[in-house]
Amino acid sequence: ATLVDGTLERVRKRLGKVQALIRERMETLQPALADAVGPVLACPGCAQLAYVLGDGEPGRCLYCLHHPDGDMAASEYIGAVLGLSYYETAKDGGRWPVHNCVECGNEAFVLTGEPGDAMSDEMIWVCFACGYFLGEMGVNECVDCGIMTYRATDGLTVCSNCTAKFFEV
């Protein structure tokens, strides 16, 4: 018990130093984070609010420099930040919450889980492949095929593919 208590005391002291280093690093990143074109997200690698979306390309964490491809970043975000397991989601009959982006078409479009997951006051849709983002209410599932598409301003939301099929002769 004495060995454990001594070890825990040393860990607590060093943990305080680590937390001070994290605070200092985040403070030095504040100008770059403030200049980010899009929302800043919690990083799926280190959990710091320092993941900036790319402008037409995958984003990166300014804190830990984590820079996965878009589809990988989306899956990592869903697992690490939103706390979902692909296995558990499938086992329970649910759908993995990654969609094809309404802009670039890559399967890397995710709704942030809570406002605290991003430097934003609302949940937002983000594409980890191209950096496109918009408010939660900007998209909806097509009522015919279920893919994500821009929300209709009036009536039912229908994607362009399903609309074209309707008008085929």
GUPA-865198 format. One record per residue: chain; x, y, z of N, C-alpha, C, CB in turn; residue number from 0. Coordinates in steps of 0.02 Angstrom, whole numbers, plus 32768, in hexadecimal, padded with zeros to 4 digits. Glycine has a CB too. Layout:
{site A, {X, Y, Z}, {X, Y, Z}, {X, Y, Z}, {X, Y, Z}, NUM} ...
//
This chain:
{site A, {8029, 7FC4, 8000}, {8000, 8000, 8000}, {802C, 803F, 8000}, {7FD1, 8000, 803C}, 0} {site A, {8065, 803C, 8024}, {8091, 8076, 8026}, {80B0, 8083, 7FE2}, {80C9, 806A, 805B}, 1} {site A, {80C2, 804E, 7FBE}, {80DE, 8055, 7F7A}, {80AB, 8074, 7F4B}, {80F5, 8010, 7F60}, 2} {site A, {806D, 805D, 7F4E}, {8037, 8078, 7F24}, {802C, 80C2, 7F35}, {7FF6, 8050, 7F2E}, 3} {site A, {8028, 80D3, 7F75}, {801C, 8119, 7F89}, {8055, 8146, 7F70}, {8015, 811E, 7FD5}, 4} {site A, {8092, 812F, 7F76}, {80CC, 8156, 7F5F}, {80CB, 815F, 7F14}, {810D, 8134, 7F74}, 5} {site A, {80BA, 812A, 7EF0}, {80B7, 812E, 7EA8}, {8080, 815E, 7E92}, {80AB, 80E9, 7E89}, 6} {site A, {8046, 8159, 7EB1}, {800E, 8186, 7E9F}, {8021, 81CF, 7EAD}, {7FCF, 8173, 7EC7}, 7} {site A, {8045, 81DD, 7EE2}, {805A, 8221, 7EF2}, {8088, 823C, 7EBB}, {807D, 8223, 7F36}, 8} {site A, {80B7, 8212, 7EA4}, {80E5, 8228, 7E6E}, {80BE, 8233, 7E2D}, {811D, 81F3, 7E63}, 9} {site A, {808E, 8208, 7E1F}, {8065, 8210, 7DE3}, {803D, 8251, 7DE6}, {8035, 81D3, 7DDA}, 10} {site A, {8020, 8260, 7E1F}, {7FF8, 829E, 7E27}, {8023, 82DC, 7E19}, {7FDA, 82A2, 7E6D}, 11} {site A, {8060, 82DD, 7E33}, {808D, 8316, 7E29}, {809E, 831E, 7DDF}, {80CD, 830E, 7E52}, 12} {site A, {80AE, 82E6, 7DBF}, {80C0, 82EA, 7D78}, {8083, 82F9, 7D4C}, {80E0, 82A8, 7D62}, 13} {site A, {8049, 82E1, 7D60}, {800C, 82F0, 7D3B}, {7FFE, 833B, 7D39}, {7FD0, 82CA, 7D5A}, 14} {site A, {800B, 835C, 7D71}, {8003, 83A5, 7D73}, {8031, 83C7, 7D41}, {8011, 83C0, 7DB9}, 15} {site A, {806F, 83AF, 7D3A}, {809E, 83CB, 7D0A}, {8086, 83BF, 7CC3}, {80E4, 83AD, 7D14}, 16} {site A, {806C, 8383, 7CB6}, {8053, 8373, 7C73}, {8018, 83A0, 7C62}, {803E, 8328, 7C6F}, 17} {site A, {7FEA, 83AA, 7C91}, {7FB1, 83D5, 7C84}, {7FC7, 841D, 7C77}, {7F80, 83D3, 7CC0}, 18} {site A, {7FFB, 8434, 7C9A}, {8015, 8477, 7C8E}, {8032, 847C, 7C47}, {804B, 8489, 7CC3}, 19} {site A, {8055, 8447, 7C30}, {8070, 8447, 7BED}, {8038, 8449, 7BB8}, {809C, 840A, 7BE2}, 20} {site A, {8003, 8423, 7BC5}, {7FCA, 8423, 7B97}, {7FAB, 8468, 7B92}, {7F94, 83EF, 7BAD}, 21} {site A, {7FA0, 8488, 7BCC}, {7F83, 84CC, 7BCD}, {7FB0, 84FD, 7BA7}, {7F7A, 84E5, 7C15}, 22} {site A, {7FF1, 84F8, 7BB2}, {8020, 8525, 7B91}, {801F, 851A, 7B46}, {8067, 851A, 7BAC}, 23} {site A, {801F, 84DC, 7B2F}, {801D, 84CD, 7AE8}, {7FDC, 84E6, 7AC9}, {8024, 8481, 7ADC}, 24} {site A, {7FA4, 84DC, 7AEA}, {7F64, 84F4, 7AD0}, {7F63, 8540, 7ACC}, {7F2B, 84DA, 7AFB}, 25} {site A, {7F81, 8562, 7AFD}, {7F83, 85AB, 7AFB}, {7FAB, 85C4, 7ABF}, {7FA2, 85C6, 7B3C}, 26} {site A, {7FE2, 85A2, 7AAF}, {800A, 85B7, 7A75}, {7FE5, 85AB, 7A33}, {804D, 8592, 7A74}, 27} {site A, {7FB5, 857C, 7A33}, {7F8F, 856C, 79F6}, {7F53, 859A, 79ED}, {7F78, 8524, 79F8}, 28} {site A, {7F3F, 85C0, 7A1F}, {7F02, 85E8, 7A1B}, {7EFF, 8616, 79DE}, {7EFC, 8612, 7A59}, 29} {site A, {7F35, 863A, 79CA}, {7F2F, 8663, 798E}, {7F20, 863A, 794F}, {7F70, 868A, 7983}, 30} {site A, {7F40, 8601, 7947}, {7F33, 85D7, 790C}, {7EED, 85BA, 790F}, {7F67, 859E, 7909}, 31} {site A, {7ED5, 85A7, 794A}, {7E91, 858C, 7950}, {7E5E, 85C2, 7942}, {7E86, 856F, 7997}, 32} {site A, {7E6B, 85FF, 7957}, {7E3D, 8636, 794B}, {7E3A, 8647, 7900}, {7E52, 8674, 7973}, 33} {site A, {7E70, 863B, 78DC}, {7E73, 864A, 7894}, {7E58, 8611, 7869}, {7EB9, 865A, 787F}, 34} {site A, {7E42, 85DA, 7887}, {7E2A, 85A1, 7861}, {7DED, 85B5, 7837}, {7E17, 8566, 7890}, 35} {site A, {7DEC, 859E, 77F9}, {7DB6, 85AF, 77CB}, {7D73, 8591, 77E2}, {7DC7, 8597, 7785}, 36} {site A, {7D76, 8555, 77FB}, {7D39, 8532, 7810}, {7D39, 8526, 785A}, {7D33, 84F0, 77EB}, 37} {site A, {7D0B, 84FC, 7871}, {7D07, 84EC, 78B8}, {7D44, 84C4, 78CF}, {7CC7, 84C5, 78C7}, 38} {site A, {7D55, 84CB, 790D}, {7D8C, 84A5, 792B}, {7D6C, 846D, 7954}, {7DBB, 84D3, 7958}, 39} {site A, {7D82, 8430, 7948}, {7D63, 83F5, 7967}, {7D91, 83D6, 799A}, {7D51, 83C2, 7932}, 40} {site A, {7D75, 83AB, 79C4}, {7D9D, 8381, 79F0}, {7DC3, 8350, 79C3}, {7D71, 835C, 7A26}, 41} {site A, {7E03, 8349, 79CE}, {7E2D, 831D, 79A6}, {7E1F, 82D4, 79B8}, {7E78, 832C, 79B0}, 42} {site A, {7E15, 82A9, 7986}, {7E0A, 8262, 7995}, {7E49, 8240, 79AF}, {7DF1, 823E, 7958}, 43} {site A, {7E83, 825F, 79A7}, {7EC1, 8241, 79BF}, {7ED3, 8254, 7A06}, {7EF9, 8256, 7992}, 44} {site A, {7ECC, 8295, 7A17}, {7EE2, 82AC, 7A59}, {7EAA, 82CB, 7A83}, {7F19, 82DF, 7A50}, 45} {site A, {7E70, 82D4, 7A66}, {7E34, 82EF, 7A88}, {7E37, 833A, 7A96}, {7E29, 82CA, 7AC8}, 46} {site A, {7E6C, 835C, 7A80}, {7E6F, 83A4, 7A8B}, {7E43, 83C7, 7A57}, {7EB9, 83BD, 7A86}, 47} {site A, {7E27, 8400, 7A69}, {7E00, 8428, 7A39}, {7E31, 844D, 7A0C}, {7DCF, 845A, 7A5D}, 48} {site A, {7E4E, 8428, 79DD}, {7E82, 8444, 79B2}, {7E82, 8427, 796C}, {7EC6, 843A, 79D2}, 49} {site A, {7E4E, 8401, 795A}, {7E4B, 83E3, 7918}, {7E29, 8414, 78E8}, {7E24, 839F, 791A}, 50} {site A, {7E4E, 842B, 78B6}, {7E33, 845B, 7886}, {7E25, 8437, 7845}, {7E64, 8497, 787B}, 51} {site A, {7DED, 8448, 7828}, {7DD9, 842A, 77E9}, {7E04, 8446, 77B1}, {7D8E, 8436, 77DA}, 52} {site A, {7E10, 841D, 777E}, {7E36, 8433, 7745}, {7E09, 845B, 7716}, {7E55, 83F8, 7720}, 53} {site A, {7E28, 847E, 76E8}, {7E03, 84A3, 76B5}, {7E09, 847C, 7674}, {7E1D, 84EE, 76AD}, 54} {site A, {7DDC, 844C, 766B}, {7DDF, 8420, 7630}, {7E0A, 83E3, 763B}, {7DF9, 8446, 75F6}, 55} {site A, {7E21, 83D8, 7678}, {7E4B, 839E, 7688}, {7E3F, 838A, 76D0}, {7E96, 83AE, 767B}, 56} {site A, {7E59, 834F, 76E4}, {7E50, 833A, 772A}, {7E6E, 836D, 775B}, {7E6F, 82F5, 7735}, 57} {site A, {7E50, 8370, 7796}, {7E68, 839E, 77C9}, {7EA3, 8381, 77F0}, {7E30, 83AF, 77F9}, 58} {site A, {7EB6, 83A7, 7824}, {7EEE, 8391, 784E}, {7EE8, 83B0, 7893}, {7F31, 83A4, 782E}, 59} {site A, {7F06, 838F, 78C3}, {7F08, 83AA, 7907}, {7F45, 83D6, 790E}, {7F08, 8370, 793B}, 60} {site A, {7F3A, 8414, 7923}, {7F72, 8441, 792D}, {7F98, 8431, 796D}, {7F59, 8489, 792F}, 61} {site A, {7F78, 840C, 799A}, {7F99, 83FA, 79D9}, {7FC8, 83BF, 79D0}, {7F64, 83EB, 7A0E}, 62} {site A, {7FAD, 8386, 79B8}, {7FD5, 8349, 79B4}, {7FEA, 8338, 796C}, {7FAF, 830E, 79D2}, 63} {site A, {7FD4, 8360, 793C}, {7FE4, 8358, 78F5}, {7FC5, 831A, 78D5}, {802F, 8357, 78EC}, 64} {site A, {7F93, 82FD, 78F5}, {7F6F, 82C2, 78DA}, {7F4F, 82D7, 7899}, {7F39, 82A7, 790D}, 65} {site A, {7F5A, 82B0, 7863}, {7F44, 82C4, 7820}, {7F2F, 8287, 77F7}, {7F7D, 82E9, 77FC}, 66} {site A, {7EFA, 8263, 780D}, {7EE4, 8229, 77E7}, {7EBC, 823D, 77A9}, {7EBA, 81FA, 7813}, 67} {site A, {7EB3, 820D, 777B}, {7E88, 8219, 7741}, {7E41, 8226, 7759}, {7E8A, 81DC, 7710}, 68} {site A, {7E18, 8243, 772F}, {7DD4, 8257, 7741}, {7DA8, 8221, 775D}, {7DB4, 8273, 7707}, 69} {site A, {7DA4, 81E7, 773A}, {7D78, 81B2, 7752}, {7D92, 8195, 7794}, {7D72, 817A, 771E}, 70} {site A, {7DD4, 8190, 779B}, {7DF1, 8177, 77DA}, {7DE4, 81A9, 7812}, {7E3D, 816A, 77D2}, 71} {site A, {7DEE, 81EA, 7804}, {7DE2, 821E, 7836}, {7D9A, 821D, 784E}, {7DF5, 8263, 781A}, 72} {site A, {7D6B, 8213, 781F}, {7D24, 8211, 7831}, {7D16, 81D7, 7861}, {7CF8, 820B, 77F2}, 73} {site A, {7D2F, 819C, 7850}, {7D25, 8161, 787B}, {7D46, 816A, 78BF}, {7D3F, 8122, 7859}, 74} {site A, {7D83, 8186, 78BF}, {7DA6, 8192, 78FE}, {7D7F, 81C4, 7929}, {7DED, 81AD, 78F2}, 75} {site A, {7D64, 81F8, 790A}, {7D3D, 822B, 792E}, {7CFF, 820B, 794E}, {7D28, 8265, 78FF}, 76} {site A, {7CDC, 81E2, 7927}, {7CA0, 81C1, 7941}, {7CB1, 8194, 797D}, {7C7E, 8198, 7909}, 77} {site A, {7CE9, 8171, 7978}, {7CFD, 8145, 79AE}, {7D18, 816A, 79EB}, {7D30, 8114, 7996}, 78} {site A, {7D4A, 8194, 79DF}, {7D6E, 81B5, 7A16}, {7D47, 81EE, 7A35}, {7DB1, 81CE, 79FF}, 79} {site A, {7D27, 8218, 7A0D}, {7D06, 8254, 7A26}, {7CBD, 8246, 7A37}, {7D0C, 828D, 79F3}, 80} {site A, {7C99, 8226, 7A09}, {7C52, 8218, 7A15}, {7C49, 81DA, 7A41}, {7C2D, 820F, 79D3}, 81} {site A, {7C7E, 81B2, 7A47}, {7C7B, 8177, 7A74}, {7C52, 813D, 7A5A}, {7C60, 818C, 7AB5}, 82} {site A, {7C4C, 8137, 7A18}, {7C26, 8100, 79FC}, {7C55, 80C9, 79E3}, {7BFA, 8118, 79C3}, 83} {site A, {7C3E, 808C, 79E6}, {7C63, 8052, 79CE}, {7C3F, 8037, 7990}, {7C68, 801B, 7A05}, 84} {site A, {7C66, 802C, 795B}, {7C48, 8011, 791E}, {7C28, 7FCE, 792D}, {7C7E, 800A, 78E6}, 85} {site A, {7C4B, 7FA4, 7952}, {7C31, 7F62, 7963}, {7BF0, 7F67, 7989}, {7C65, 7F3A, 798C}, 86} {site A, {7BEF, 7F8F, 79BE}, {7BB2, 7F95, 79E7}, {7B79, 7FB3, 79C0}, {7BC1, 7FC1, 7A25}, 87} {site A, {7B88, 7FE5, 7995}, {7B54, 8004, 796D}, {7B35, 7FD0, 793E}, {7B71, 803F, 7944}, 88} {site A, {7B5F, 7FA9, 791B}, {7B45, 7F76, 78ED}, {7B20, 7F3F, 7913}, {7B7F, 7F58, 78C4}, 89} {site A, {7B3C, 7F2A, 794B}, {7B1E, 7EF5, 7973}, {7AD7, 7F08, 798A}, {7B4A, 7EE4, 79B0}, 90} {site A, {7ACF, 7F48, 799B}, {7A8E, 7F60, 79B3}, {7A5F, 7F74, 797B}, {7A99, 7F9A, 79E2}, 91} {site A, {7A74, 7F68, 793C}, {7A49, 7F77, 7903}, {7A4A, 7FC0, 78EE}, {7A04, 7F63, 7912}, 92} {site A, {7A78, 7FE7, 7907}, {7A7C, 802D, 78F5}, {7AA6, 8039, 78B7}, {7A99, 8055, 792F}, 93} {site A, {7AA8, 8078, 78A2}, {7AD0, 808B, 7868}, {7B0D, 80B3, 787F}, {7AA6, 80B5, 7836}, 94} {site A, {7B46, 80A4, 7863}, {7B83, 80CA, 7872}, {7B78, 8110, 7858}, {7BC3, 80A8, 7851}, 95} {site A, {7B81, 8144, 7882}, {7B6C, 8188, 786F}, {7B9D, 81AE, 7843}, {7B5F, 81AE, 78AC}, 96} {site A, {7BB6, 818F, 780F}, {7BDF, 81B2, 77DE}, {7BBA, 81AD, 779B}, {7C28, 8193, 77D9}, 97} {site A, {7BBA, 81E4, 7778}, {7B93, 81E9, 773A}, {7BBF, 8202, 7701}, {7B55, 8216, 7743}, 98} {site A, {7BA5, 81FE, 76C4}, {7BC7, 821C, 768C}, {7BBE, 8268, 7690}, {7BAD, 8200, 7648}, 99} {site A, {7BF4, 828C, 7686}, {7BF2, 82D5, 768A}, {7BC6, 82F1, 7652}, {7C39, 82F3, 7685}, 100} {site A, {7B9E, 8323, 7662}, {7B73, 8342, 7631}, {7B9A, 836C, 75FF}, {7B3E, 836D, 7653}, 101} {site A, {7BD9, 837B, 760E}, {7C02, 83A3, 75E1}, {7C32, 8377, 75B7}, {7C2B, 83D5, 7608}, 102} {site A, {7C5B, 834E, 75D9}, {7C8F, 8328, 75B4}, {7C7C, 82E0, 75A8}, {7CD0, 832A, 75DB}, 103} {site A, {7C49, 82C6, 75CA}, {7C33, 8281, 75C1}, {7C59, 824D, 75E9}, {7C38, 8270, 757A}, 104} {site A, {7C90, 8260, 760A}, {7CB6, 822F, 7632}, {7C8F, 821A, 7670}, {7CFA, 824D, 7647}, 105} {site A, {7C98, 81DD, 7685}, {7C77, 81C3, 76C0}, {7C9E, 81DA, 76FE}, {7C71, 8175, 76BE}, 106} {site A, {7C94, 821A, 770F}, {7CB9, 8239, 7746}, {7C91, 8272, 7766}, {7CFD, 8253, 772E}, 107} {site A, {7C4F, 8271, 775E}, {7C22, 82A6, 7774}, {7C02, 8291, 77B5}, {7BEC, 82B6, 773D}, 108} {site A, {7C0D, 82B8, 77EB}, {7BF8, 82A5, 782E}, {7BD8, 82E0, 7850}, {7C34, 828B, 7857}, 109} {site A, {7BA4, 82D2, 7878}, {7B86, 8305, 78A2}, {7BAA, 8305, 78E5}, {7B39, 82F9, 78AB}, 110} {site A, {7BC5, 833F, 78F8}, {7BE7, 8342, 7939}, {7BB4, 8330, 796F}, {7C07, 8388, 7946}, 111} {site A, {7BCB, 830F, 79A3}, {7B9E, 82F4, 79D5}, {7B80, 8326, 7A04}, {7BC1, 82C2, 79FD}, 112} {site A, {7BA6, 8355, 7A1B}, {7B90, 8388, 7A4B}, {7BB3, 83C9, 7A3A}, {7B9E, 8372, 7A95}, 113} {site A, {7B96, 8401, 7A4D}, {7BBA, 8440, 7A41}, {7C00, 8440, 7A5F}, {7B92, 847A, 7A5E}, 114} {site A, {7C0C, 841D, 7A96}, {7C4E, 841B, 7AB4}, {7C82, 83F4, 7A8D}, {7C49, 83FD, 7AF8}, 115} {site A, {7C6C, 83CE, 7A5A}, {7C9B, 83A9, 7A30}, {7CBC, 83D7, 79FD}, {7C77, 836F, 7A0C}, 116} {site A, {7CA2, 8412, 79F7}, {7CBD, 8443, 79C7}, {7CB8, 8488, 79E7}, {7C96, 8441, 7984}, 117} {site A, {7CE1, 84B6, 79CF}, {7CDC, 84FA, 79E6}, {7CA1, 851B, 79C3}, {7D20, 8522, 79D9}, 118} {site A, {7C66, 8507, 79D5}, {7C28, 851E, 79B6}, {7BF0, 8518, 79E9}, {7C18, 84F5, 7975}, 119} {site A, {7BBD, 8541, 79E1}, {7B84, 853E, 7A0E}, {7B4F, 850D, 79F7}, {7B66, 8583, 7A16}, 120} {site A, {7B5A, 84ED, 79BE}, {7B28, 84BE, 79A5}, {7B4C, 8481, 7988}, {7AFC, 84DF, 796F}, 121} {site A, {7B26, 844C, 797F}, {7B41, 8412, 795C}, {7B47, 8424, 7912}, {7B14, 83D2, 7967}, 122} {site A, {7B7C, 840D, 78F3}, {7B88, 841E, 78AC}, {7B9A, 83DF, 7886}, {7BBF, 8453, 78A5}, 123} {site A, {7B8C, 83DF, 7846}, {7BA2, 83AA, 7819}, {7BE7, 83BE, 77FF}, {7B6F, 839E, 77DD}, 124} {site A, {7C16, 838F, 7801}, {7C59, 839C, 77E7}, {7C6F, 8363, 77BA}, {7C8B, 83A7, 7821}, 125} {site A, {7C94, 8373, 7787}, {7CB3, 8341, 775C}, {7CFD, 833E, 776D}, {7CA6, 8350, 7710}, 126} {site A, {7D13, 8305, 7784}, {7D59, 82FD, 7795}, {7D85, 82F4, 7758}, {7D61, 82C1, 77C4}, 127} {site A, {7D67, 82EC, 771C}, {7D8D, 82E4, 76DF}, {7D9B, 8327, 76BD}, {7D69, 82B6, 76AF}, 128} {site A, {7D68, 8352, 76B8}, {7D71, 8391, 7694}, {7D6B, 83CF, 76BF}, {7D3E, 8395, 765C}, 129} {site A, {7D56, 83C7, 76FE}, {7D51, 8401, 772A}, {7D10, 8426, 7727}, {7D88, 842F, 771C}, 130} {site A, {7CE2, 8410, 76FD}, {7CA1, 8432, 76F7}, {7C7B, 842B, 773A}, {7C77, 8414, 76BD}, 131} {site A, {7C57, 845F, 774D}, {7C2F, 845C, 778A}, {7BF1, 8488, 7782}, {7C58, 8473, 77C7}, 132} {site A, {7BBD, 8476, 77A7}, {7B81, 849E, 77A9}, {7B59, 848C, 77E7}, {7B57, 8495, 776A}, 133} {site A, {7B2A, 84B6, 77F9}, {7B01, 84AB, 7834}, {7AD9, 846B, 7830}, {7AD4, 84E5, 783F}, 134} {site A, {7AC6, 8453, 786B}, {7AA2, 8414, 7871}, {7A64, 8411, 7845}, {7A8F, 8408, 78B9}, 135} {site A, {7A41, 8449, 783E}, {7A02, 844A, 781A}, {7A0B, 8453, 77CE}, {79D6, 8481, 7835}, 136} {site A, {7A49, 8456, 77B7}, {7A56, 8461, 7770}, {7A4D, 8424, 7744}, {7A9A, 847A, 7767}, 137} {site A, {7A4E, 83E9, 7761}, {7A46, 83AC, 7739}, {7A12, 837E, 7759}, {7A89, 8387, 7732}, 138} {site A, {79FB, 834F, 7731}, {79CB, 831D, 7749}, {79D2, 82E0, 771C}, {7982, 8339, 7749}, 139} {site A, {79B6, 82A9, 7731}, {79B7, 826D, 7708}, {7983, 8273, 76D1}, {79AA, 822E, 7732}, 140} {site A, {7995, 825C, 7696}, {7965, 8259, 765E}, {792D, 8229, 7673}, {7988, 8242, 761B}, 141} {site A, {78EF, 823E, 7668}, {78B7, 8214, 767D}, {78B0, 81D5, 7653}, {7876, 823C, 767A}, 142} {site A, {78D0, 81D4, 7618}, {78CB, 819A, 75EC}, {7904, 8168, 75F8}, {78CA, 81B1, 75A4}, 143} {site A, {7942, 817F, 75F5}, {797B, 8151, 75F9}, {79A2, 8154, 763A}, {79AA, 815E, 75C0}, 144} {site A, {7999, 8188, 7663}, {79B8, 818C, 76A4}, {79FD, 81AC, 76A7}, {79BE, 8149, 76BF}, 145} {site A, {7A19, 81C2, 766C}, {7A5B, 81E2, 7670}, {7A52, 822A, 7689}, {7A7E, 81E2, 762B}, 146} {site A, {7A88, 8245, 76A5}, {7A85, 828A, 76BE}, {7A86, 82BA, 7683}, {7ABF, 8299, 76EE}, 147} {site A, {7A5C, 82EC, 7685}, {7A59, 831E, 7650}, {7A44, 8360, 7671}, {7A27, 830A, 7617}, 148} {site A, {7A4A, 8396, 764B}, {7A36, 83D7, 7667}, {79EC, 83D6, 7678}, {7A46, 8410, 7635}, 149} {site A, {79DC, 83F2, 76B2}, {7996, 83F2, 76C9}, {796C, 841F, 769C}, {7993, 840B, 7713}, 150} {site A, {7931, 8406, 768B}, {7902, 842D, 7663}, {78E8, 8467, 768B}, {78C8, 8401, 7649}, 151} {site A, {78DF, 84A0, 766B}, {78C4, 84DA, 768E}, {7878, 84D4, 7697}, {78D5, 851B, 7669}, 152} {site A, {785A, 84AC, 766C}, {7812, 849E, 7673}, {7805, 8457, 765A}, {77E7, 84D2, 764B}, 153} {site A, {77D8, 8435, 7679}, {77C8, 83F1, 7664}, {77FA, 83BE, 767B}, {77C2, 83EE, 761A}, 154} {site A, {77FA, 8384, 765A}, {7825, 834D, 766C}, {786B, 8355, 764F}, {7806, 830B, 7654}, 155} {site A, {789D, 833D, 7673}, {78E2, 833F, 765B}, {78EE, 8303, 762D}, {7915, 833F, 7696}, 156} {site A, {78FF, 8312, 75EE}, {790C, 82DE, 75BD}, {794E, 82F0, 759B}, {78D1, 82D8, 7588}, 157} {site A, {797B, 82BE, 7594}, {79BC, 82CB, 7575}, {79B5, 82D4, 752A}, {79ED, 8291, 7584}, 158} {site A, {79E9, 82EC, 750A}, {79E7, 82FA, 74C2}, {79DF, 82BA, 749A}, {7A25, 831F, 74AC}, 159} {site A, {79FE, 8282, 74B1}, {79F7, 8242, 748D}, {79AF, 822A, 748C}, {7A24, 820C, 74AC}, 160} {site A, {798D, 822D, 74C5}, {7948, 8217, 74C9}, {791A, 8246, 74A3}, {7932, 8212, 7513}, 161} {site A, {7929, 8286, 74A4}, {7902, 82B7, 747E}, {7908, 82A7, 7433}, {7919, 8300, 748D}, 162} {site A, {7945, 8299, 741D}, {7950, 8289, 73D5}, {792A, 824A, 73C2}, {799C, 8280, 73C6}, 163} {site A, {792B, 8217, 73ED}, {7906, 81D9, 73DE}, {78BB, 81E6, 73D6}, {7912, 81A6, 7416}, 164} {site A, {78A1, 8213, 73FE}, {785A, 8223, 73FC}, {7847, 8241, 73B9}, {7849, 8253, 7435}, 165} {site A, {7874, 8269, 739C}, {7864, 828C, 735E}, {7879, 8265, 731F}, {7885, 82CF, 735E}, 166} {site A, {7898, 8229, 7328}, {78AA, 8201, 72ED}, {786B, 81EA, 72C9}, {78D6, 81C4, 7301}, 167} {site A, {7870, 81E8, 7289}, {7836, 81D4, 7260}, {7838, 818B, 7251}, {7834, 81FB, 721F}, 168} 
//
